[in-house]
């Protein structure tokens, strides 16, 4: 049996919810590919004892959050020969079976081409695995502009023709953790039955070198008609997100937040505990920072101004996919901003995709960072 801690400034509802979530996160294991389990006998029941009248509701919320985070961790921990774009899409489709307020649509290569998503198609053309564009629509109320959550879904990133070094390339199976966070957040929002409208978009593909791969120097035309000069094929995440950001315009969104394992530069700037936050909107900044504090998924705002916009201007196209090296996280954000015309923020979670070694409350592997944060951002925005 466990007793929720009594701490100054922490109410019992928060304590019980956090305790339930932490129990699920800390007891999570991933042994799908082991012939024999190496774990001790699993815990079948844990009792949380409290006299708080709202304890059962708080316990349920913690369980919902913990299970959604662990689902995202599962998606990331599967190897890339299993967790393909199609696998990610099928998992998203399962949500509509369990949560009737979620409608899921999947665009295959033909559907992506019909929408004019030339940026996503270009990144995908080097792989034999078919790309997918995953659309999750949660209708929690009859009307009202939605919040749109966009997650990068690169299920394996070799860098393409701009090939990455071999060291730690195996970790590039985690390059879809932004997409996993969005799917996890939609699951959480539906399970909590929140009275909100939310859309999740996940462009999913591999980025591989081949005779048909896109090349440095190529010029791509994306969904909105804007052109992209490719200088580095390893800056593919922002390229596929550009089509998702264009697609989001059809919803006339109240807010768009994209989340992506985007740049190593962000890790150099703020380390592996803080996600990089980019927005020019003070209201959005406060909404996300408040959510980060409430969920213990910290963010730190990094610069985004016209100097970064100037850095990505191209001589031969509307924009180029990399800018100056030193402010790389900021120039990547400026690239994404170029495709927006609505309230928007970008979260760079490159440092939060996975733990390289066991932590006191989590195992090695995918972290599931962003599931709780995005859910709370939605709750804060709609005040529910």
Residue pairs with C-beta under 8 A, 6 or more apart in sequence:
1 46
1 47
1 48
1 49
2 19
2 23
2 46
2 47
2 48
2 49
3 48
3 49
3 50
4 12
4 15
4 16
4 19
4 48
4 50
4 52
5 15
5 19
6 12
6 15
7 15
12 50
12 52
12 54
12 55
12 58
13 52
13 54
13 55
13 57
13 58
14 58
16 48
16 50
16 52
16 55
16 58
16 59
16 62
17 58
17 59
17 61
17 62
17 65
18 62
19 48
19 62
20 48
20 58
20 59
20 61
20 62
20 63
20 66
21 62
21 63
21 65
21 66
21 69
21 372
22 66
22 361
23 46
23 66
24 62
24 63
24 66
24 67
24 69
24 70
25 66
25 69
25 70
25 361
25 362
25 368
26 361
26 362
27 42
27 43
28 70
28 73
28 362
28 363
29 37
29 39
29 363
30 73
30 74
30 77
30 363
30 365
31 37
31 38
31 39
32 77
32 78
33 79
48 55
48 59
52 58
61 192
64 188
64 191
64 192
65 188
65 371
65 372
65 375
68 184
68 185
68 187
68 188
68 191
68 368
68 371
68 375
69 184
69 368
69 371
69 372
70 368
71 180
71 183
71 184
71 187
71 368
72 177
72 180
72 181
72 183
72 184
72 366
72 368
72 370
72 371
73 180
73 365
73 366
73 367
73 368
74 366
75 83
75 88
75 91
75 176
75 179
75 180
75 183
75 366
76 83
76 173
76 174
76 176
76 177
76 180
76 353
76 354
76 365
76 366
76 367
76 368
77 365
77 366
78 87
78 173
79 173
80 155
80 156
80 172
80 173
80 206
83 155
83 173
83 176
84 129
84 155
84 206
85 129
85 130
85 131
85 132
85 153
85 155
85 204
85 205
85 206
86 129
86 130
86 132
87 155
88 132
88 134
88 153
88 155
88 176
88 179
88 180
88 183
88 202
88 204
89 106
89 132
89 134
89 204
91 183
92 104
92 106
92 134
92 136
92 183
92 202
93 104
93 106
95 102
95 104
95 136
95 183
95 186
95 187
95 190
96 102
96 103
96 104
99 138
99 187
99 190
99 191
101 138
101 139
101 140
101 190
101 193
102 136
102 137
102 138
102 186
102 190
103 136
103 137
103 138
103 139
104 134
104 135
104 136
104 137
105 135
105 137
106 132
106 133
106 134
106 135
107 114
107 115
107 132
107 133
107 134
107 135
108 130
108 131
108 132
109 121
109 124
109 130
109 131
111 133
112 120
112 121
112 124
112 131
112 133
113 121
115 133
115 223
115 243
115 247
116 221
116 222
116 223
116 225
117 133
117 203
117 222
117 223
117 243
117 247
118 220
118 221
118 222
118 223
118 243
119 220
119 222
119 223
119 228
119 239
119 240
119 242
119 243
120 131
120 133
120 203
120 205
120 239
120 240
120 243
120 244
121 131
122 214
122 218
122 220
122 230
122 239
123 131
123 154
123 160
123 205
123 207
123 214
123 233
123 236
123 239
123 240
124 130
124 131
124 205
124 206
125 212
125 213
125 214
126 160
126 161
126 206
126 207
126 208
126 209
126 210
126 212
126 213
126 214
127 205
127 206
127 207
127 208
127 210
129 155
129 205
129 206
131 203
131 204
131 205
132 153
132 202
132 204
132 205
133 201
133 202
133 203
133 204
133 243
133 244
133 247
134 153
134 179
134 183
134 200
134 201
134 202
134 203
134 204
135 199
135 200
135 201
136 182
136 183
136 186
136 199
136 200
136 201
136 202
137 146
137 198
137 199
137 200
138 186
138 189
138 190
138 196
138 197
138 198
138 199
138 200
139 197
140 189
140 193
140 194
140 195
140 196
140 197
140 198
141 195
141 196
141 197
144 196
144 197
144 254
145 197
145 251
145 252
145 253
145 254
146 196
146 197
146 198
146 199
146 251
146 253
146 254
147 196
147 197
147 198
147 199
147 253
147 254
147 255
147 256
147 257
147 377
147 378
147 381
147 382
148 198
148 199
148 200
148 201
148 248
148 251
148 253
148 255
148 256
148 257
149 182
149 185
149 186
149 198
149 199
149 200
149 201
149 256
149 257
149 258
149 259
149 374
149 378
150 178
150 182
150 200
150 201
150 202
150 241
150 244
150 245
150 248
150 256
150 257
150 258
150 259
151 176
151 178
151 179
151 180
151 181
151 182
151 183
151 200
151 201
151 202
151 258
151 259
151 260
151 370
152 175
152 176
152 178
152 179
152 202
152 203
152 237
152 240
152 241
152 258
152 259
152 260
152 261
152 262
153 176
153 178
153 179
153 202
153 203
153 204
153 205
153 240
154 172
154 175
154 176
154 204
154 205
154 206
154 207
154 236
154 237
154 240
155 173
155 175
155 176
155 204
155 205
155 206
156 172
156 173
156 175
156 206
156 207
156 208
157 164
157 172
157 175
157 206
157 207
157 234
157 236
157 237
158 164
158 169
158 172
158 206
158 207
158 208
158 209
159 207
159 209
159 233
159 234
160 207
160 208
160 209
160 213
160 214
160 233
160 234
160 236
161 209
161 213
161 214
161 215
161 216
161 233
162 216
162 232
162 233
162 234
163 209
163 234
164 172
164 234
171 353
171 354
174 261
174 353
174 354
174 366
175 237
175 261
175 353
176 204
176 261
177 261
177 349
177 352
177 353
177 354
177 366
177 367
177 368
177 369
177 370
178 258
178 259
178 260
178 261
178 349
178 370
179 202
179 203
179 204
180 366
180 368
180 371
181 259
181 349
181 368
181 369
181 370
181 371
181 373
181 374
182 200
182 201
182 202
182 259
182 370
182 374
183 200
183 202
184 368
184 370
184 371
185 198
185 200
185 370
185 371
185 374
185 375
185 378
186 198
186 200
188 371
188 372
188 375
189 196
189 198
189 375
189 378
192 375
194 378
194 379
194 382
194 384
195 382
195 384
196 378
196 379
196 382
196 384
198 378
199 248
199 251
199 253
201 244
201 247
201 248
202 244
203 240
203 241
203 243
203 244
205 240
207 233
207 234
207 236
213 233
214 220
214 230
214 233
215 230
215 233
216 230
216 231
216 232
216 233
217 229
217 230
217 231
218 229
218 230
219 227
219 228
219 229
219 230
219 316
219 317
220 227
220 228
220 230
220 239
221 227
221 228
222 228
222 242
222 243
222 246
222 339
223 242
223 243
223 246
223 247
224 246
224 249
224 339
226 242
226 246
226 318
226 319
226 338
226 339
227 317
227 318
227 319
228 239
228 242
228 314
228 317
228 318
228 319
228 320
228 321
229 314
229 316
229 317
229 319
229 320
229 321
230 239
230 320
230 321
231 320
231 321
231 322
232 321
232 322
235 321
235 322
235 332
237 260
237 261
237 262
238 260
238 262
238 321
238 332
238 335
238 336
239 321
241 258
241 260
241 336
241 339
242 335
242 336
242 338
242 339
244 258
245 256
245 258
245 336
245 339
245 340
245 344
246 339
248 256
248 342
249 341
249 342
252 342
253 342
253 343
254 343
254 381
255 284
255 287
255 342
255 343
255 344
255 345
255 381
256 340
256 342
256 343
256 344
256 345
257 288
257 344
257 345
257 346
257 347
257 374
257 377
258 336
258 344
258 345
258 346
258 347
259 346
259 347
259 349
259 370
259 374
260 346
260 347
260 348
260 349
260 350
261 348
261 349
261 350
261 352
261 353
262 329
262 332
262 346
262 348
262 349
262 350
263 276
263 328
263 329
263 332
263 348
263 350
264 328
264 350
265 325
265 326
265 327
265 328
265 329
265 332
266 275
266 276
266 302
266 328
266 329
266 348
266 350
266 351
267 350
267 351
269 276
269 302
269 329
270 276
270 300
270 302
270 351
271 351
272 351
272 352
273 298
273 351
273 352
274 298
274 299
274 300
274 351
275 292
275 297
275 298
275 299
275 300
275 347
275 348
275 349
275 351
275 352
275 369
275 370
275 373
276 299
276 300
276 301
276 302
276 329
276 333
276 346
276 347
276 348
276 350
277 285
277 288
277 289
277 299
277 300
277 301
277 302
277 345
277 346
277 347
278 301
278 302
278 304
278 329
278 330
278 333
278 337
278 345
278 346
278 347
278 348
279 285
279 288
279 301
279 304
279 344
279 345
279 346
280 304
281 343
281 344
281 345
283 343
284 343
284 344
284 345
285 301
285 345
287 377
287 380
287 381
288 299
288 345
288 347
288 373
288 377
289 299
289 301
290 380
291 373
291 376
291 377
291 379
291 380
292 298
292 299
292 373
294 376
294 380
295 372
295 373
295 375
295 376
297 352
297 369
297 370
297 372
297 373
299 347
299 373
302 329
302 330
302 333
302 348
303 327
303 330
304 330
304 333
304 334
304 337
308 323
308 327
308 330
308 331
308 333
308 334
309 334
309 337
309 338
311 323
311 324
311 327
311 331
311 334
312 319
312 320
312 321
312 322
312 323
312 331
312 334
312 335
312 338
313 319
313 320
314 320
318 338
319 335
319 338
321 335
322 328
322 331
322 332
323 331
323 332
323 334
323 335
324 331
329 348
332 348
333 346
333 348
336 344
336 346
337 344
337 346
347 370
347 373
349 369
349 370
352 367
352 369
352 370
353 366
353 367
353 369
354 364
354 365
354 366
354 367
355 362
355 363
355 364
355 365
355 367
356 364
357 364
358 364
